[in-house]
Amino acid sequence: MCFSAGASFISGAIISSVGVACIAKVKKPTQVVFAIIPLLFGVQQITEGVVWLALPSPDLEILQKFATYAFLLFAQIIWPTIIPLSVLNMEENQKRKKPLKILLFTGMAVSLYFTFCLLFFNVYPQIKSYHIIYATDFPQALKHVVFSFYLIATITPFFISSNRRMYYFGSLMFLSCAVTAIVYFEHLTSVWCFFAALLSVTILFILRSTNKKLKLE
């Protein structure tokens, strides 16, 4: 999250509370994974708040490393898999399930790649221009290819879904990514996760609308 530790903690707390509300709205088991997304985003923002606090203090190096890897666990490993999985679980159209399964496997491959990188390469978080940069020594040759597959796995599922409300969420995600890439490219991991966390609040409205439709049916 940009700006400060306080902003990360406050946004994390608010988004987590929305996540709890989303879980309370679950009416079908297939909605569970989708409903927990805001809660996970909230926890992710809180971990970055810890990174903010620990980075300036050499005595907190162990805490800083733990929080850094916890944040990247969400950003690089959890999201590429859980997002297509959540949309797939809620999809009832069998024809649309097939491409969603392909996107799920794509996301899983991205998650495995980043798991390997986090295990065998280094991460160097640093505060610069009121943002956190997560510099790494991951293989540069695959950087743009992996990022492309990451975007495909985390944004495309919303446009394949037969639930029209998903389109709006996907459009907002794409727009936030484009703005972040243009304005905050150097801080992409941190800033886009913040925007995505804020946008995850719309999941509550998607669940409400979906459940109203189910009730009418």
Rosetta blueprint (number, residue, H / E / L):
1 M L
2 C L
3 F L
4 S L
5 A H
6 G H
7 A H
8 S H
9 F H
10 I H
11 S H
12 G H
13 A H
14 I H
15 I H
16 S H
17 S H
18 V H
19 G H
20 V H
21 A H
22 C H
23 I H
24 A H
25 K L
26 V L
27 K L
28 K L
29 P H
30 T H
31 Q H
32 V H
33 V H
34 F H
35 A H
36 I L
37 I H
38 P H
39 L H
40 L H
41 F H
42 G H
43 V H
44 Q H
45 Q H
46 I H
47 T H
48 E H
49 G H
50 V H
51 V H
52 W H
53 L H
54 A H
55 L L
56 P L
57 S L
58 P H
59 D H
60 L H
61 E H
62 I H
63 L H
64 Q H
65 K H
66 F H
67 A H
68 T H
69 Y H
70 A H
71 F H
72 L H
73 L H
74 F H
75 A H
76 Q H
77 I H
78 I H
79 W H
80 P H
81 T H
82 I H
83 I H
84 P H
85 L H
86 S H
87 V H
88 L H
89 N H
90 M H
91 E L
92 E L
93 N L
94 Q H
95 K H
96 R H
97 K H
98 K H
99 P H
100 L H
101 K H
102 I H
103 L H
104 L H
105 F H
106 T H
107 G H
108 M H
109 A H
110 V H
111 S H
112 L H
113 Y H
114 F H
115 T H
116 F H
117 C H
118 L H
119 L H
120 F H
121 F L
122 N L
123 V E
124 Y E
125 P E
126 Q E
127 I E
128 K E
129 S L
130 Y L
131 H E
132 I E
133 I E
134 Y E
135 A E
136 T E
137 D L
138 F L
139 P L
140 Q H
141 A H
142 L H
143 K H
144 H H
145 V H
146 V H
147 F H
148 S H
149 F H
150 Y H
151 L H
152 I H
153 A H
154 T H
155 I H
156 T H
157 P H
158 F H
159 F H
160 I H
161 S L
162 S L
163 N L
164 R H
165 R H
166 M H
167 Y H
168 Y H
169 F H
170 G H
171 S H
172 L H
173 M H
174 F H
175 L H
176 S H
177 C H
178 A H
179 V H
180 T H
181 A H
182 I H
183 V H
184 Y L
185 F H
186 E H
187 H H
188 L H
189 T H
190 S H
191 V H
192 W H
193 C H
194 F H
195 F H
196 A H
197 A H
198 L H
199 L H
200 S L
201 V L
202 T H
203 I H
204 L H
205 F H
206 I H
207 L H
208 R H
209 S H
210 T H
211 N H
212 K H
213 K H
214 L H
215 K H
216 L H
217 E L
